[in-house]
Amino acid sequence: MNLFNKELQKRLFSTQEGLILILSFSLIFFTTFSLVFFYFYDAVFASKITTMIFTNIFIGRVPAISFGYASNLSHIVVIVFNIIAEMILVTLIYSIFVFSFKGVVRVKGLEDFFNKVKEKKEKHKNIFLKYGRLGLFIFVFIPFWMTGPIVGSIIGFLIGMKHFTIIFIVFLATIISMTLWGLFLQEIVAFLGEFDIRFIWILILIAVVSVIIFKLKRRK
């Protein structure tokens, strides 16, 4: 995506999708600034948060949350930074998709993903049209393959929902889902920690490897 695209610059402050993209950049700036600040005071703590965020972005929610608890990060820190990580992805990819859909920009690396989302939309179109906002909430809340905040937000756009309504519903569903996942995984990690901390890291490693293998197979 070329930020120097004149059409993109024109739409950045004059459209809702442009404001959502600005929100994404703001979240990225806030997160980066926070991590730099933390590094000056506690490099180990900052490294744990950084690793957790990247784990969420590139692998997924469950391994990221599990890593956070296994690293002895507090419940608030784990939940807040995982929510921020997912909202960065949602606001960034959603706005790029809308601009791509309207022919403003083109991102080749995301075209296959966008096409899969369109197929997913056709598959669940009747459910979304029937249940509307509630359908979007449930779709985002339940973390199955090709569901979740990013896919849900794009499908919401494709069926005609308003931009800010989509982002609000996705944000709300992500907060609730993330909090419940956090409480569940916190108990699991605490239980395993009573035996041997190595059990936790082995399970996280297995989860990470499984997700990577699954994603590689999906690309073939």
MODELLER restraints for C-alpha pairs under 7 A, 6 or more apart:
rsr = mdl.restraints
at = mdl.atoms
rsr.add(forms.Gaussian(group=physical.xy_distance, feature=features.Distance(at['CA:1:A'], at['CA:105:A']), mean=6.26, stdev=0.5))
rsr.add(forms.Gaussian(group=physical.xy_distance, feature=features.Distance(at['CA:1:A'], at['CA:106:A']), mean=6.47, stdev=0.5))
rsr.add(forms.Gaussian(group=physical.xy_distance, feature=features.Distance(at['CA:1:A'], at['CA:107:A']), mean=5.75, stdev=0.5))
rsr.add(forms.Gaussian(group=physical.xy_distance, feature=features.Distance(at['CA:7:A'], at['CA:104:A']), mean=6.42, stdev=0.5))
rsr.add(forms.Gaussian(group=physical.xy_distance, feature=features.Distance(at['CA:8:A'], at['CA:104:A']), mean=6.28, stdev=0.5))
rsr.add(forms.Gaussian(group=physical.xy_distance, feature=features.Distance(at['CA:11:A'], at['CA:18:A']), mean=5.88, stdev=0.5))
rsr.add(forms.Gaussian(group=physical.xy_distance, feature=features.Distance(at['CA:12:A'], at['CA:18:A']), mean=3.90, stdev=0.5))
rsr.add(forms.Gaussian(group=physical.xy_distance, feature=features.Distance(at['CA:12:A'], at['CA:19:A']), mean=6.27, stdev=0.5))
rsr.add(forms.Gaussian(group=physical.xy_distance, feature=features.Distance(at['CA:13:A'], at['CA:19:A']), mean=5.95, stdev=0.5))
rsr.add(forms.Gaussian(group=physical.xy_distance, feature=features.Distance(at['CA:16:A'], at['CA:163:A']), mean=6.59, stdev=0.5))
rsr.add(forms.Gaussian(group=physical.xy_distance, feature=features.Distance(at['CA:17:A'], at['CA:95:A']), mean=5.19, stdev=0.5))
rsr.add(forms.Gaussian(group=physical.xy_distance, feature=features.Distance(at['CA:17:A'], at['CA:98:A']), mean=6.82, stdev=0.5))
rsr.add(forms.Gaussian(group=physical.xy_distance, feature=features.Distance(at['CA:17:A'], at['CA:163:A']), mean=6.92, stdev=0.5))
rsr.add(forms.Gaussian(group=physical.xy_distance, feature=features.Distance(at['CA:18:A'], at['CA:95:A']), mean=6.86, stdev=0.5))
rsr.add(forms.Gaussian(group=physical.xy_distance, feature=features.Distance(at['CA:20:A'], at['CA:91:A']), mean=5.82, stdev=0.5))
rsr.add(forms.Gaussian(group=physical.xy_distance, feature=features.Distance(at['CA:20:A'], at['CA:95:A']), mean=6.28, stdev=0.5))
rsr.add(forms.Gaussian(group=physical.xy_distance, feature=features.Distance(at['CA:21:A'], at['CA:91:A']), mean=6.07, stdev=0.5))
rsr.add(forms.Gaussian(group=physical.xy_distance, feature=features.Distance(at['CA:21:A'], at['CA:92:A']), mean=5.70, stdev=0.5))
rsr.add(forms.Gaussian(group=physical.xy_distance, feature=features.Distance(at['CA:21:A'], at['CA:95:A']), mean=5.51, stdev=0.5))
rsr.add(forms.Gaussian(group=physical.xy_distance, feature=features.Distance(at['CA:24:A'], at['CA:88:A']), mean=5.26, stdev=0.5))
rsr.add(forms.Gaussian(group=physical.xy_distance, feature=features.Distance(at['CA:24:A'], at['CA:91:A']), mean=5.21, stdev=0.5))
rsr.add(forms.Gaussian(group=physical.xy_distance, feature=features.Distance(at['CA:24:A'], at['CA:92:A']), mean=5.40, stdev=0.5))
rsr.add(forms.Gaussian(group=physical.xy_distance, feature=features.Distance(at['CA:27:A'], at['CA:88:A']), mean=6.22, stdev=0.5))
rsr.add(forms.Gaussian(group=physical.xy_distance, feature=features.Distance(at['CA:28:A'], at['CA:88:A']), mean=6.70, stdev=0.5))
rsr.add(forms.Gaussian(group=physical.xy_distance, feature=features.Distance(at['CA:35:A'], at['CA:46:A']), mean=5.79, stdev=0.5))
rsr.add(forms.Gaussian(group=physical.xy_distance, feature=features.Distance(at['CA:38:A'], at['CA:46:A']), mean=5.34, stdev=0.5))
rsr.add(forms.Gaussian(group=physical.xy_distance, feature=features.Distance(at['CA:39:A'], at['CA:46:A']), mean=5.31, stdev=0.5))
rsr.add(forms.Gaussian(group=physical.xy_distance, feature=features.Distance(at['CA:48:A'], at['CA:71:A']), mean=6.95, stdev=0.5))
rsr.add(forms.Gaussian(group=physical.xy_distance, feature=features.Distance(at['CA:52:A'], at['CA:64:A']), mean=5.07, stdev=0.5))
rsr.add(forms.Gaussian(group=physical.xy_distance, feature=features.Distance(at['CA:52:A'], at['CA:67:A']), mean=6.42, stdev=0.5))
rsr.add(forms.Gaussian(group=physical.xy_distance, feature=features.Distance(at['CA:52:A'], at['CA:68:A']), mean=6.09, stdev=0.5))
rsr.add(forms.Gaussian(group=physical.xy_distance, feature=features.Distance(at['CA:53:A'], at['CA:64:A']), mean=6.96, stdev=0.5))
rsr.add(forms.Gaussian(group=physical.xy_distance, feature=features.Distance(at['CA:53:A'], at['CA:81:A']), mean=6.83, stdev=0.5))
rsr.add(forms.Gaussian(group=physical.xy_distance, feature=features.Distance(at['CA:53:A'], at['CA:82:A']), mean=6.30, stdev=0.5))
rsr.add(forms.Gaussian(group=physical.xy_distance, feature=features.Distance(at['CA:53:A'], at['CA:85:A']), mean=5.93, stdev=0.5))
rsr.add(forms.Gaussian(group=physical.xy_distance, feature=features.Distance(at['CA:55:A'], at['CA:63:A']), mean=6.90, stdev=0.5))
rsr.add(forms.Gaussian(group=physical.xy_distance, feature=features.Distance(at['CA:55:A'], at['CA:64:A']), mean=5.14, stdev=0.5))
rsr.add(forms.Gaussian(group=physical.xy_distance, feature=features.Distance(at['CA:56:A'], at['CA:64:A']), mean=4.94, stdev=0.5))
rsr.add(forms.Gaussian(group=physical.xy_distance, feature=features.Distance(at['CA:56:A'], at['CA:82:A']), mean=6.81, stdev=0.5))
rsr.add(forms.Gaussian(group=physical.xy_distance, feature=features.Distance(at['CA:56:A'], at['CA:85:A']), mean=6.89, stdev=0.5))
rsr.add(forms.Gaussian(group=physical.xy_distance, feature=features.Distance(at['CA:57:A'], at['CA:85:A']), mean=6.64, stdev=0.5))
rsr.add(forms.Gaussian(group=physical.xy_distance, feature=features.Distance(at['CA:59:A'], at['CA:208:A']), mean=6.72, stdev=0.5))
rsr.add(forms.Gaussian(group=physical.xy_distance, feature=features.Distance(at['CA:59:A'], at['CA:211:A']), mean=6.61, stdev=0.5))
rsr.add(forms.Gaussian(group=physical.xy_distance, feature=features.Distance(at['CA:63:A'], at['CA:204:A']), mean=5.96, stdev=0.5))
rsr.add(forms.Gaussian(group=physical.xy_distance, feature=features.Distance(at['CA:63:A'], at['CA:207:A']), mean=6.48, stdev=0.5))
rsr.add(forms.Gaussian(group=physical.xy_distance, feature=features.Distance(at['CA:63:A'], at['CA:208:A']), mean=6.43, stdev=0.5))
rsr.add(forms.Gaussian(group=physical.xy_distance, feature=features.Distance(at['CA:65:A'], at['CA:78:A']), mean=6.29, stdev=0.5))
rsr.add(forms.Gaussian(group=physical.xy_distance, feature=features.Distance(at['CA:65:A'], at['CA:182:A']), mean=6.53, stdev=0.5))
rsr.add(forms.Gaussian(group=physical.xy_distance, feature=features.Distance(at['CA:66:A'], at['CA:185:A']), mean=6.33, stdev=0.5))
rsr.add(forms.Gaussian(group=physical.xy_distance, feature=features.Distance(at['CA:66:A'], at['CA:204:A']), mean=6.85, stdev=0.5))
rsr.add(forms.Gaussian(group=physical.xy_distance, feature=features.Distance(at['CA:67:A'], at['CA:204:A']), mean=6.95, stdev=0.5))
rsr.add(forms.Gaussian(group=physical.xy_distance, feature=features.Distance(at['CA:68:A'], at['CA:78:A']), mean=5.67, stdev=0.5))
rsr.add(forms.Gaussian(group=physical.xy_distance, feature=features.Distance(at['CA:69:A'], at['CA:186:A']), mean=6.29, stdev=0.5))
rsr.add(forms.Gaussian(group=physical.xy_distance, feature=features.Distance(at['CA:69:A'], at['CA:189:A']), mean=6.73, stdev=0.5))
rsr.add(forms.Gaussian(group=physical.xy_distance, feature=features.Distance(at['CA:70:A'], at['CA:189:A']), mean=6.56, stdev=0.5))
rsr.add(forms.Gaussian(group=physical.xy_distance, feature=features.Distance(at['CA:70:A'], at['CA:200:A']), mean=6.70, stdev=0.5))
rsr.add(forms.Gaussian(group=physical.xy_distance, feature=features.Distance(at['CA:79:A'], at['CA:178:A']), mean=6.49, stdev=0.5))
rsr.add(forms.Gaussian(group=physical.xy_distance, feature=features.Distance(at['CA:79:A'], at['CA:179:A']), mean=6.36, stdev=0.5))
rsr.add(forms.Gaussian(group=physical.xy_distance, feature=features.Distance(at['CA:79:A'], at['CA:182:A']), mean=6.62, stdev=0.5))
rsr.add(forms.Gaussian(group=physical.xy_distance, feature=features.Distance(at['CA:83:A'], at['CA:174:A']), mean=6.84, stdev=0.5))
rsr.add(forms.Gaussian(group=physical.xy_distance, feature=features.Distance(at['CA:83:A'], at['CA:175:A']), mean=6.52, stdev=0.5))
rsr.add(forms.Gaussian(group=physical.xy_distance, feature=features.Distance(at['CA:83:A'], at['CA:178:A']), mean=6.97, stdev=0.5))
rsr.add(forms.Gaussian(group=physical.xy_distance, feature=features.Distance(at['CA:90:A'], at['CA:149:A']), mean=6.35, stdev=0.5))
rsr.add(forms.Gaussian(group=physical.xy_distance, feature=features.Distance(at['CA:90:A'], at['CA:150:A']), mean=4.91, stdev=0.5))
rsr.add(forms.Gaussian(group=physical.xy_distance, feature=features.Distance(at['CA:94:A'], at['CA:150:A']), mean=6.89, stdev=0.5))
rsr.add(forms.Gaussian(group=physical.xy_distance, feature=features.Distance(at['CA:94:A'], at['CA:153:A']), mean=6.63, stdev=0.5))
rsr.add(forms.Gaussian(group=physical.xy_distance, feature=features.Distance(at['CA:94:A'], at['CA:154:A']), mean=6.00, stdev=0.5))
rsr.add(forms.Gaussian(group=physical.xy_distance, feature=features.Distance(at['CA:99:A'], at['CA:105:A']), mean=5.74, stdev=0.5))
rsr.add(forms.Gaussian(group=physical.xy_distance, feature=features.Distance(at['CA:100:A'], at['CA:106:A']), mean=5.32, stdev=0.5))
rsr.add(forms.Gaussian(group=physical.xy_distance, feature=features.Distance(at['CA:117:A'], at['CA:151:A']), mean=6.18, stdev=0.5))
rsr.add(forms.Gaussian(group=physical.xy_distance, feature=features.Distance(at['CA:121:A'], at['CA:155:A']), mean=5.56, stdev=0.5))
rsr.add(forms.Gaussian(group=physical.xy_distance, feature=features.Distance(at['CA:127:A'], at['CA:135:A']), mean=6.56, stdev=0.5))
rsr.add(forms.Gaussian(group=physical.xy_distance, feature=features.Distance(at['CA:128:A'], at['CA:135:A']), mean=5.26, stdev=0.5))
rsr.add(forms.Gaussian(group=physical.xy_distance, feature=features.Distance(at['CA:128:A'], at['CA:136:A']), mean=6.60, stdev=0.5))
rsr.add(forms.Gaussian(group=physical.xy_distance, feature=features.Distance(at['CA:136:A'], at['CA:152:A']), mean=6.20, stdev=0.5))
rsr.add(forms.Gaussian(group=physical.xy_distance, feature=features.Distance(at['CA:136:A'], at['CA:156:A']), mean=6.75, stdev=0.5))
rsr.add(forms.Gaussian(group=physical.xy_distance, feature=features.Distance(at['CA:137:A'], at['CA:169:A']), mean=6.04, stdev=0.5))
rsr.add(forms.Gaussian(group=physical.xy_distance, feature=features.Distance(at['CA:137:A'], at['CA:170:A']), mean=6.56, stdev=0.5))
rsr.add(forms.Gaussian(group=physical.xy_distance, feature=features.Distance(at['CA:137:A'], at['CA:173:A']), mean=5.69, stdev=0.5))
rsr.add(forms.Gaussian(group=physical.xy_distance, feature=features.Distance(at['CA:139:A'], at['CA:147:A']), mean=6.00, stdev=0.5))
rsr.add(forms.Gaussian(group=physical.xy_distance, feature=features.Distance(at['CA:139:A'], at['CA:148:A']), mean=6.19, stdev=0.5))
rsr.add(forms.Gaussian(group=physical.xy_distance, feature=features.Distance(at['CA:139:A'], at['CA:152:A']), mean=6.21, stdev=0.5))
rsr.add(forms.Gaussian(group=physical.xy_distance, feature=features.Distance(at['CA:140:A'], at['CA:147:A']), mean=6.22, stdev=0.5))
rsr.add(forms.Gaussian(group=physical.xy_distance, feature=features.Distance(at['CA:140:A'], at['CA:148:A']), mean=4.03, stdev=0.5))
rsr.add(forms.Gaussian(group=physical.xy_distance, feature=features.Distance(at['CA:140:A'], at['CA:149:A']), mean=4.86, stdev=0.5))
rsr.add(forms.Gaussian(group=physical.xy_distance, feature=features.Distance(at['CA:140:A'], at['CA:152:A']), mean=5.63, stdev=0.5))
rsr.add(forms.Gaussian(group=physical.xy_distance, feature=features.Distance(at['CA:140:A'], at['CA:170:A']), mean=6.37, stdev=0.5))
rsr.add(forms.Gaussian(group=physical.xy_distance, feature=features.Distance(at['CA:140:A'], at['CA:173:A']), mean=6.15, stdev=0.5))
rsr.add(forms.Gaussian(group=physical.xy_distance, feature=features.Distance(at['CA:140:A'], at['CA:174:A']), mean=6.93, stdev=0.5))
rsr.add(forms.Gaussian(group=physical.xy_distance, feature=features.Distance(at['CA:141:A'], at['CA:148:A']), mean=6.48, stdev=0.5))
rsr.add(forms.Gaussian(group=physical.xy_distance, feature=features.Distance(at['CA:141:A'], at['CA:173:A']), mean=5.28, stdev=0.5))
rsr.add(forms.Gaussian(group=physical.xy_distance, feature=features.Distance(at['CA:141:A'], at['CA:174:A']), mean=6.39, stdev=0.5))
rsr.add(forms.Gaussian(group=physical.xy_distance, feature=features.Distance(at['CA:141:A'], at['CA:177:A']), mean=5.47, stdev=0.5))
rsr.add(forms.Gaussian(group=physical.xy_distance, feature=features.Distance(at['CA:142:A'], at['CA:148:A']), mean=6.59, stdev=0.5))
rsr.add(forms.Gaussian(group=physical.xy_distance, feature=features.Distance(at['CA:149:A'], at['CA:170:A']), mean=5.71, stdev=0.5))
rsr.add(forms.Gaussian(group=physical.xy_distance, feature=features.Distance(at['CA:149:A'], at['CA:174:A']), mean=6.90, stdev=0.5))
rsr.add(forms.Gaussian(group=physical.xy_distance, feature=features.Distance(at['CA:153:A'], at['CA:166:A']), mean=5.92, stdev=0.5))
rsr.add(forms.Gaussian(group=physical.xy_distance, feature=features.Distance(at['CA:153:A'], at['CA:167:A']), mean=6.91, stdev=0.5))
rsr.add(forms.Gaussian(group=physical.xy_distance, feature=features.Distance(at['CA:153:A'], at['CA:170:A']), mean=6.65, stdev=0.5))
rsr.add(forms.Gaussian(group=physical.xy_distance, feature=features.Distance(at['CA:156:A'], at['CA:166:A']), mean=6.26, stdev=0.5))
rsr.add(forms.Gaussian(group=physical.xy_distance, feature=features.Distance(at['CA:157:A'], at['CA:163:A']), mean=6.91, stdev=0.5))
rsr.add(forms.Gaussian(group=physical.xy_distance, feature=features.Distance(at['CA:189:A'], at['CA:200:A']), mean=6.48, stdev=0.5))
rsr.add(forms.Gaussian(group=physical.xy_distance, feature=features.Distance(at['CA:192:A'], at['CA:199:A']), mean=6.46, stdev=0.5))
rsr.add(forms.Gaussian(group=physical.xy_distance, feature=features.Distance(at['CA:192:A'], at['CA:200:A']), mean=6.32, stdev=0.5))
rsr.add(forms.Gaussian(group=physical.xy_distance, feature=features.Distance(at['CA:193:A'], at['CA:200:A']), mean=6.92, stdev=0.5))
